[in-house]
Amino acid sequence: MAARRGLLLFYMFALSFVFSSNHVCLCVEISRPNVVILFADDLGYGDLESYGHPTSVTPNLNNLSSNGLQFMQFYVTSPVCSPSRAALLTGRYQTRSGVWPGVFIPSSTGGLPHNEITIAEILQPLNYSTAIVGKWHLGAGKDGNFLPIYQGFDEYYGIPYSHDMCFCSKCFYPNDRCFDNCDIQYSRCPLYHGKTIIEQPVDLVTLEKRYTSYAKEYISRNAQNETPFFLYYAYQHTHHPQFASEEFRNSTIRGTFGDSLAELDWSVGQIIEQLHTSGVAQNTFVFFTSDNGPSIFREYRGGCAGLLKCGKGTTYEGGQRVPAIAYWPGKIKPGRTQELASTLDLLPTVANITGAPLPASTTLDGVDMSQILFERMKSQRESFLYYPAEANPKRGVFAVRYKQYKAHYITKGSTLSGPTNVDHDCSNTSLIHHSPPLLFELNRDPGERYDLSTDKRYQSVLEEIGKIRDKLVSGMTWGKSQINGTDPNVEPCCNSGCKPFPKCCTCKGSEVNFITV
């Protein structure tokens, strides 16, 4: 505890002298730490070299792993992206904020409610600069009223949803096609800078380099100005259809997914290098993870859950256990941890290390991870709730984890885990209720292969999980669904009101000054 108190004192005001005669306050403030969250898209638990994939090429993430803390039991709150992203930014299960069921689409009229408090919003009062680069996917809405700039972010440079939700014809340079289908009924993908569309359709081939350049410039600018900053870099990689710039096409033996992953890895390396070049690496907390498990139905163009069961769209381990790495030179000792943690825990952790107050009168589901990160002590988290992609208060929670045990009360496969999946549980989209619930011991059986529910030795475990489930569920207040309305008129279009819609939504890209990469 002494070490923890010392760490907190490091970020407090170092000295404060008050001269009563002239009411002058001379304050010397020790620099608050910067925060960088790197959030991959559809990257599976088994996709990185450091998590065991034999043909992935991820040298920069390998380096991040070897110099950081690698989580082996880290979870997102949903097996699909909009609810997962809402939980990361708010520290609350998506059921509370109303980001259910499913995900936002370009014509969605809703978005993350403005009264939800994000990591960016708890940092702004401390004079942090805040920015998001990349994929938002928490609603655009009429006149862009759900964009990130209305949720605590000073800057936004990115696409407001998944890039497969709009027409795409070219994913690799020079004219290599996209290898998976994209939606063609919506307007073309818009690239926002702030609340202005600066390019439509976006050029996927150059997109990642521009994202990375913007992020590097943002780090450099704030470092020079000695302004603490929060950068939320939400990658489009490795969501389908995979894309990459010229130098990464055919650069791996893993095909289009491997090429996309290689560019993501390159970008991570650029961000870490910029932190060091700008002289702020020693004062920056970096956290890398993914929004959900892999799209297995894309087969070899999809990701890999490793030895975990199923993938995206399911509440099996492959859908919600994801890779995660914490990095802070001199503060976080390199290694691995088996402690239970979640994206829910990022907001309380950031609040602790920056001195930001937690949101008042708000129920948080996250816990502070500082004891894991800095002291290698036990996690404050003992339980975790698994809500399905199509969450519904009438069905409630599908599974509950308590310590090393996981009980499935309801199971359901997903088309996202593939009709060709050899595991029938993954592809079977029928809703199956289990009484007694299926029970797995995840430390010994992370693949959820051996059901213990009929073994009398584990009846007390099932009873304990049942009590925990009842307590947690009784304390869950479901917010009004925000994914419940659509209107083509709210689709982002740089030529608002043009005809014929949506084909007329085109505009040339405008330049934003970046660091050259």
BAVEXKE-575626 format. One line per field, with one value per residue (C-alpha): residue number from 1; chain; x negated, y negated, z negated. Coordinates in steps of 0.2 Angstrom, whole numbers. Layout:
<pts>
num	c(NUM,...)
cadena	c(A,...)
c1	c(X,...)
c2	c(Y,...)
c3	c(Z,...)
</pts>
This chain:
<pts>
num	c(1,2,3,4,5,6,7,8,9,10,11,12,13,14,15,16,17,18,19,20,21,22,23,24,25,26,27,28,29,30,31,32,33,34,35,36,37,38,39,40,41,42,43,44,45,46,47,48,49,50,51,52,53,54,55,56,57,58,59,60,61,62,63,64,65,66,67,68,69,70,71,72,73,74,75,76,77,78,79,80,81,82,83,84,85,86,87,88,89,90,91,92,93,94,95,96,97,98,99,100,101,102,103,104,105,106,107,108,109,110,111,112,113,114,115,116,117,118,119,120,121,122,123,124,125,126,127,128,129,130,131,132,133,134,135,136,137,138,139,140,141,142,143,144,145,146,147,148,149,150,151,152,153,154,155,156,157,158,159,160,161,162,163,164,165,166,167,168,169,170,171,172,173,174,175,176,177,178,179,180,181,182,183,184,185,186,187,188,189,190,191,192,193,194,195,196,197,198,199,200,201,202,203,204,205,206,207,208,209,210,211,212,213,214,215,216,217,218,219,220,221,222,223,224,225,226,227,228,229,230,231,232,233,234,235,236,237,238,239,240,241,242,243,244,245,246,247,248,249,250,251,252,253,254,255,256,257,258,259,260,261,262,263,264,265,266,267,268,269,270,271,272,273,274,275,276,277,278,279,280,281,282,283,284,285,286,287,288,289,290,291,292,293,294,295,296,297,298,299,300,301,302,303,304,305,306,307,308,309,310,311,312,313,314,315,316,317,318,319,320,321,322,323,324,325,326,327,328,329,330,331,332,333,334,335,336,337,338,339,340,341,342,343,344,345,346,347,348,349,350,351,352,353,354,355,356,357,358,359,360,361,362,363,364,365,366,367,368,369,370,371,372,373,374,375,376,377,378,379,380,381,382,383,384,385,386,387,388,389,390,391,392,393,394,395,396,397,398,399,400,401,402,403,404,405,406,407,408,409,410,411,412,413,414,415,416,417,418,419,420,421,422,423,424,425,426,427,428,429,430,431,432,433,434,435,436,437,438,439,440,441,442,443,444,445,446,447,448,449,450,451,452,453,454,455,456,457,458,459,460,461,462,463,464,465,466,467,468,469,470,471,472,473,474,475,476,477,478,479,480,481,482,483,484,485,486,487,488,489,490,491,492,493,494,495,496,497,498,499,500,501,502,503,504,505,506,507,508,509,510,511,512,513,514,515,516,517)
cadena	c(A,A,A,A,A,A,A,A,A,A,A,A,A,A,A,A,A,A,A,A,A,A,A,A,A,A,A,A,A,A,A,A,A,A,A,A,A,A,A,A,A,A,A,A,A,A,A,A,A,A,A,A,A,A,A,A,A,A,A,A,A,A,A,A,A,A,A,A,A,A,A,A,A,A,A,A,A,A,A,A,A,A,A,A,A,A,A,A,A,A,A,A,A,A,A,A,A,A,A,A,A,A,A,A,A,A,A,A,A,A,A,A,A,A,A,A,A,A,A,A,A,A,A,A,A,A,A,A,A,A,A,A,A,A,A,A,A,A,A,A,A,A,A,A,A,A,A,A,A,A,A,A,A,A,A,A,A,A,A,A,A,A,A,A,A,A,A,A,A,A,A,A,A,A,A,A,A,A,A,A,A,A,A,A,A,A,A,A,A,A,A,A,A,A,A,A,A,A,A,A,A,A,A,A,A,A,A,A,A,A,A,A,A,A,A,A,A,A,A,A,A,A,A,A,A,A,A,A,A,A,A,A,A,A,A,A,A,A,A,A,A,A,A,A,A,A,A,A,A,A,A,A,A,A,A,A,A,A,A,A,A,A,A,A,A,A,A,A,A,A,A,A,A,A,A,A,A,A,A,A,A,A,A,A,A,A,A,A,A,A,A,A,A,A,A,A,A,A,A,A,A,A,A,A,A,A,A,A,A,A,A,A,A,A,A,A,A,A,A,A,A,A,A,A,A,A,A,A,A,A,A,A,A,A,A,A,A,A,A,A,A,A,A,A,A,A,A,A,A,A,A,A,A,A,A,A,A,A,A,A,A,A,A,A,A,A,A,A,A,A,A,A,A,A,A,A,A,A,A,A,A,A,A,A,A,A,A,A,A,A,A,A,A,A,A,A,A,A,A,A,A,A,A,A,A,A,A,A,A,A,A,A,A,A,A,A,A,A,A,A,A,A,A,A,A,A,A,A,A,A,A,A,A,A,A,A,A,A,A,A,A,A,A,A,A,A,A,A,A,A,A,A,A,A,A,A,A,A,A,A,A,A,A,A,A,A,A,A,A,A,A,A,A,A,A,A,A,A,A,A,A,A,A,A,A,A,A,A,A,A,A,A,A,A,A,A,A,A,A,A,A,A,A,A,A,A,A,A,A,A,A,A,A,A,A,A,A)
c1	c(0,-15,-20,-2,-1,-18,-12,4,-6,-17,-2,4,-1,-19,-19,-7,-12,2,-4,11,5,8,18,5,5,-12,-8,-20,-10,-19,-14,2,-1,5,17,17,29,26,42,41,57,62,44,46,37,26,21,5,-12,-13,3,-3,2,-12,-10,-6,-19,-18,-35,-29,-15,-28,-39,-24,-21,-39,-40,-23,-10,-1,17,22,40,46,64,75,93,101,96,100,93,105,110,92,86,99,93,75,78,91,85,103,112,120,136,136,133,145,133,143,148,134,125,128,129,127,146,147,156,149,132,122,133,126,129,117,100,84,66,63,76,68,51,57,60,41,36,32,33,44,45,51,44,53,69,82,97,108,120,119,137,146,133,120,127,120,102,87,85,102,95,80,67,59,54,61,53,61,76,91,94,87,80,90,106,103,99,81,72,54,45,27,15,15,32,34,52,60,62,78,95,99,116,121,138,130,120,102,90,87,71,74,62,72,90,85,85,68,69,82,80,64,49,46,29,22,33,21,6,17,24,7,0,14,11,-8,-5,7,-5,-19,-9,-3,-20,-28,-14,-16,2,8,18,30,28,41,35,49,43,53,41,44,62,68,65,47,37,19,7,-4,-19,-9,0,-7,-19,-14,-10,7,15,27,30,11,7,20,14,-4,1,10,-6,-16,-4,-6,-25,-24,-13,-25,-40,-32,-29,-48,-53,-42,-49,-33,-34,-39,-24,-11,1,4,17,20,34,48,67,73,68,64,76,74,87,74,64,46,49,56,47,42,48,34,40,55,72,82,79,88,107,106,105,92,74,69,82,77,60,47,29,24,7,3,-13,-21,-40,-47,-29,-22,-34,-34,-26,-10,5,19,30,48,50,61,63,75,60,51,61,59,40,38,47,35,19,24,32,49,65,76,93,105,122,117,117,100,97,78,65,48,34,20,16,14,4,-8,-8,-5,9,25,39,53,64,71,86,91,107,109,123,126,125,144,146,164,170,182,168,155,138,132,117,109,90,85,67,61,79,91,109,119,138,142,131,133,121,120,118,103,95,98,111,96,88,85,91,110,112,104,115,131,142,155,158,154,158,148,155,144,132,117,102,83,67,58,41,40,52,52,59,75,75,79,95,95,113,118,103,109,92,97,115,109,100,116,126,113,114,133,133,120,131,146,138,129,145,156,144,145,155,158,157,169,163,154,153,171,174,168,170,160,160,148,135,119,118,106,118,133,150,142,150,149,146,135,124,122,113,96,83,64,53,46,28,25,7,-2,-19,-26,-26)
c2	c(0,-12,-10,-14,-29,-35,-33,-43,-57,-58,-65,-77,-95,-95,-112,-126,-142,-155,-172,-180,-198,-198,-182,-175,-157,-149,-131,-119,-105,-88,-83,-72,-56,-55,-40,-31,-17,-7,2,15,21,40,45,62,69,80,68,61,69,66,76,90,88,96,86,68,55,43,37,21,29,42,29,21,38,41,23,23,33,46,50,68,67,50,47,35,34,39,50,36,18,4,11,16,-2,-10,0,-4,-23,-23,-9,-3,12,7,12,-3,-15,-8,-3,13,24,26,11,-6,-7,-23,-27,-24,-39,-35,-35,-35,-45,-62,-60,-45,-51,-45,-44,-59,-69,-65,-71,-87,-96,-92,-102,-86,-87,-73,-65,-50,-43,-30,-21,-28,-17,-25,-34,-48,-54,-69,-83,-72,-75,-59,-61,-61,-80,-79,-66,-74,-73,-89,-81,-68,-61,-45,-35,-34,-16,0,-2,13,3,-7,-4,1,6,6,12,14,5,2,9,25,28,30,49,48,39,22,14,5,-3,-16,-32,-30,-30,-47,-53,-66,-79,-86,-87,-90,-77,-80,-65,-54,-40,-37,-30,-14,-11,-27,-27,-19,-30,-45,-39,-36,-53,-62,-52,-56,-74,-75,-67,-78,-94,-91,-85,-102,-112,-102,-98,-81,-71,-57,-48,-35,-26,-15,-5,1,15,30,29,36,32,31,17,11,-1,4,9,21,30,48,44,59,78,76,67,52,54,55,40,30,35,31,13,12,18,5,-8,-3,-4,-21,-27,-20,-27,-44,-44,-41,-54,-67,-63,-58,-38,-38,-48,-39,-24,-14,0,11,22,27,24,42,59,64,65,84,85,76,92,89,71,69,69,83,86,98,112,103,109,100,81,65,64,78,77,92,87,84,70,60,64,54,50,35,27,13,3,-11,-11,-12,-10,6,21,33,50,59,59,72,59,56,39,30,15,9,7,-6,-21,-19,-15,-30,-40,-34,-37,-54,-60,-63,-61,-47,-51,-57,-48,-35,-17,-10,8,6,8,0,11,2,16,28,15,8,20,37,40,49,41,32,41,58,59,54,55,60,52,58,47,45,41,40,37,51,64,55,62,77,82,78,80,81,83,97,104,100,104,104,101,98,102,97,98,84,82,72,88,96,109,119,120,138,134,135,124,110,111,116,100,108,101,115,113,124,131,134,121,128,126,124,122,109,111,129,129,112,120,124,143,152,148,150,146,164,168,167,160,144,141,129,119,118,112,99,93,93,81,69,69,65,51,43,45,37,22,20,6,7,-10,-13,-6,-18,-6,-6,-18,-22,-36,-37,-56,-55,-45,-56,-65,-79,-86,-86,-86,-81,-69,-55,-50,-41,-41,-60,-59,-62,-75,-77,-74,-90,-90,-90,-93,-78,-72,-62,-43)
c3	c(0,-3,15,21,9,16,34,31,22,37,47,33,32,26,17,13,4,0,-4,-14,-11,7,10,22,23,30,36,44,51,56,74,74,84,102,107,123,127,143,147,161,171,172,166,158,143,153,167,160,160,141,139,149,167,178,194,188,190,175,170,162,152,147,140,131,123,118,110,103,93,104,98,100,94,100,106,116,111,127,142,154,156,151,134,131,135,124,109,112,112,98,86,86,94,110,103,92,106,118,131,135,144,158,165,173,192,203,202,183,175,158,150,134,122,119,100,100,94,103,99,110,99,82,89,97,81,77,92,102,121,128,145,154,170,180,177,166,168,155,166,178,178,185,189,181,163,157,163,151,150,140,128,121,136,141,158,169,185,191,198,186,189,197,214,221,218,234,252,254,270,267,251,256,268,282,287,277,273,256,253,243,246,240,238,253,247,236,241,244,229,222,215,201,194,179,185,203,217,226,237,244,249,238,247,237,245,237,222,209,213,211,195,188,194,185,169,170,173,159,147,153,152,134,128,135,126,110,110,103,116,118,135,139,155,161,176,191,192,192,196,213,227,222,231,230,239,253,242,232,246,248,234,224,227,218,233,232,213,210,221,211,195,200,204,187,179,188,182,164,166,173,159,146,155,155,136,134,147,139,122,114,114,96,91,102,98,113,115,130,132,144,145,147,153,171,186,188,202,213,212,216,219,202,185,173,155,152,140,135,140,154,158,162,158,144,126,126,122,140,141,126,120,129,130,118,114,102,105,94,94,76,69,75,73,88,87,87,76,74,64,70,78,91,101,88,77,88,82,63,67,77,64,50,59,65,50,59,48,53,60,46,44,57,55,61,65,67,53,52,59,51,39,54,64,51,36,44,31,33,44,36,48,44,56,73,83,101,111,129,145,145,127,120,103,104,107,96,93,103,92,76,71,53,50,61,64,78,78,95,91,110,125,143,158,171,190,185,179,195,203,208,190,186,168,169,153,162,178,170,168,158,141,128,109,97,81,72,81,90,78,84,74,85,77,82,97,106,121,112,117,101,92,73,70,66,55,37,31,40,34,20,34,44,29,26,44,43,28,37,53,43,34,49,60,47,47,65,72,91,100,114,130,141,155,159,173,191,204,220,218,204,214,215,231,236,248,237,246,263,275,280,262,257,273,273,256,263,259,262,247,239,231,213,207,201,196,211,208)
</pts>
